[in-house]
């Protein structure tokens, strides 16, 4: 009688468990990593202070409170912290294996600015896509895709 491997028996659940375990593995505790996180946190806090300083007068004029733009920026920073945490725990080889798909998504996203009612013009330039309050610049996705694609192609 032959033994059945756990991968066959679980029907593919083992792959998801391994991916989940890799995604949420403990972060490295080297001193270099702590320096990077500390510098990123300091720059992000400095950026928040600059946003509050630069936008408080305009925010008072439009909404009556100096904190509206700052609160919105803090919310986006919280989303950025979550993305930073997930990205820092992912294996870089997973990005390298999927560079072509990421690059394709970036090209499609950049071309979506030309779709009527999806591309949003701001000050005469159509560089945003979105609907309602949900907006994004596809060039931000393209930056990451170009970085990953160039790194993978140069590594070959």
C-alpha positions as CSV (number, residue, x, y, z in Angstrom):
1,X,0.0,0.0,0.0
2,X,1.5,3.3,-1.0
3,X,1.2,6.4,1.2
4,X,-0.6,9.5,-0.3
5,X,1.3,12.7,0.0
6,X,-0.3,15.5,2.0
7,X,-0.4,17.7,-1.1
8,X,-2.5,15.2,-3.1
9,X,-4.8,14.5,-0.1
10,X,-5.5,18.2,0.7
11,X,-6.5,19.1,-2.9
12,X,-4.1,22.1,-3.2
13,X,-4.7,23.5,0.3
14,X,-1.0,22.9,1.1
15,X,0.1,25.5,-1.5
16,X,-2.2,28.1,0.0
17,X,-1.0,27.4,3.5
18,X,2.6,27.7,2.4
19,X,1.9,31.0,0.6
20,X,0.0,32.3,3.7
21,X,2.9,31.2,6.0
22,X,5.4,32.9,3.7
23,X,3.3,36.1,3.5
24,X,3.0,36.4,7.3
25,X,6.4,35.1,8.3
26,X,8.2,36.9,11.1
27,X,10.1,40.0,9.8
28,X,13.9,40.0,9.8
29,X,15.3,41.4,13.0
30,X,18.6,42.6,11.7
31,X,19.8,46.1,12.6
32,X,19.8,47.1,8.9
33,X,16.1,46.3,8.5
34,X,15.3,48.4,11.6
35,X,17.2,51.4,10.2
36,X,15.3,51.2,7.0
37,X,11.9,51.0,8.8
38,X,13.0,53.9,11.1
39,X,14.1,56.1,8.2
40,X,10.9,55.4,6.2
41,X,8.8,56.1,9.3
42,X,10.6,59.4,10.0
43,X,10.2,60.5,6.4
44,X,6.5,59.6,6.4
45,X,5.9,61.6,9.6
46,X,7.9,64.6,8.2
47,X,5.7,64.4,5.1
48,X,2.6,64.4,7.2
49,X,3.8,67.5,9.0
50,X,4.5,69.2,5.7
51,X,1.0,68.3,4.4
52,X,-0.5,69.8,7.5
53,X,1.6,72.9,7.2
54,X,0.9,73.5,3.5
55,X,-2.8,72.6,3.4
56,X,-4.2,74.0,6.6
57,X,-5.0,77.5,5.3
58,X,-6.7,76.1,2.1
59,X,-8.6,73.5,4.1
60,X,-9.9,76.2,6.5
61,X,-11.2,78.2,3.6
62,X,-13.0,75.3,1.9
63,X,-14.3,73.1,4.7
64,X,-13.8,75.2,7.9
65,X,-11.3,72.8,9.5
66,X,-7.6,72.8,9.1
67,X,-7.5,69.0,9.7
68,X,-9.5,67.7,6.7
69,X,-6.7,67.3,4.2
70,X,-4.4,66.0,7.0
71,X,-6.9,63.4,8.1
72,X,-7.3,62.2,4.5
73,X,-3.5,61.9,4.2
74,X,-3.3,60.0,7.5
75,X,-5.9,57.5,6.2
76,X,-3.9,57.0,3.0
77,X,-0.7,56.6,5.0
78,X,-2.4,53.9,7.1
79,X,-3.2,52.0,3.8
80,X,0.5,52.5,2.8
81,X,1.7,51.0,6.1
82,X,-0.4,47.9,5.4
83,X,0.9,47.7,1.9
84,X,4.5,48.1,3.1
85,X,4.1,45.4,5.7
86,X,2.6,42.9,3.2
87,X,5.2,43.8,0.6
88,X,8.1,43.5,3.0
89,X,7.0,40.0,4.1
90,X,6.6,38.7,0.5
91,X,9.4,36.8,-1.1
92,X,11.1,38.8,-3.8
93,X,11.2,35.8,-6.1
94,X,7.4,35.8,-6.2
95,X,7.6,39.3,-7.8
96,X,10.3,38.1,-10.2
97,X,8.2,35.2,-11.4
98,X,5.3,37.4,-12.2
99,X,7.0,40.5,-13.7
100,X,5.4,40.0,-17.1
101,X,1.9,40.0,-15.7
102,X,2.6,43.0,-13.5
103,X,4.0,44.9,-16.5
104,X,1.0,44.0,-18.6
105,X,-1.4,45.2,-15.9
106,X,0.6,48.5,-15.8
107,X,0.3,49.0,-19.6
108,X,-3.4,48.3,-19.6
109,X,-3.9,50.7,-16.6
110,X,-1.9,53.4,-18.3
111,X,-4.0,53.1,-21.5
112,X,-7.3,53.2,-19.5
113,X,-6.8,57.0,-19.1
114,X,-8.0,57.3,-22.7
115,X,-11.3,55.6,-22.0
116,X,-14.1,58.2,-21.9
117,X,-15.8,58.6,-18.4
118,X,-12.9,56.5,-16.9
119,X,-10.0,58.9,-17.5
120,X,-10.2,61.9,-15.3
121,X,-8.8,65.3,-16.4
122,X,-7.2,67.5,-13.7
123,X,-5.9,70.9,-14.8
124,X,-6.1,69.9,-18.4
125,X,-4.1,66.7,-18.1
126,X,-5.8,63.3,-18.2
127,X,-3.5,61.2,-15.9
128,X,-6.0,59.7,-13.5
129,X,-8.5,56.9,-13.7
130,X,-11.4,56.3,-11.3
131,X,-15.0,56.7,-10.5
132,X,-16.4,59.1,-8.0
133,X,-14.0,59.6,-5.1
134,X,-12.0,56.5,-5.9
135,X,-9.1,57.7,-8.1
136,X,-5.6,56.5,-8.8
137,X,-2.7,57.4,-11.1
138,X,-1.8,54.3,-13.2
139,X,1.7,55.6,-13.5
140,X,2.3,54.6,-9.9
141,X,1.6,51.0,-10.8
142,X,3.8,51.4,-13.9
143,X,6.7,52.6,-11.6
144,X,6.6,49.4,-9.6
145,X,6.1,47.2,-12.7
146,X,9.1,48.9,-14.5
147,X,11.3,48.4,-11.5
148,X,10.4,44.7,-11.1
149,X,10.7,44.1,-14.8
150,X,14.1,45.8,-15.1
151,X,15.4,44.0,-12.0
152,X,14.4,40.6,-13.3
153,X,15.7,41.2,-16.9
154,X,19.0,42.5,-15.6
155,X,19.3,39.6,-13.1
156,X,19.0,37.2,-16.1
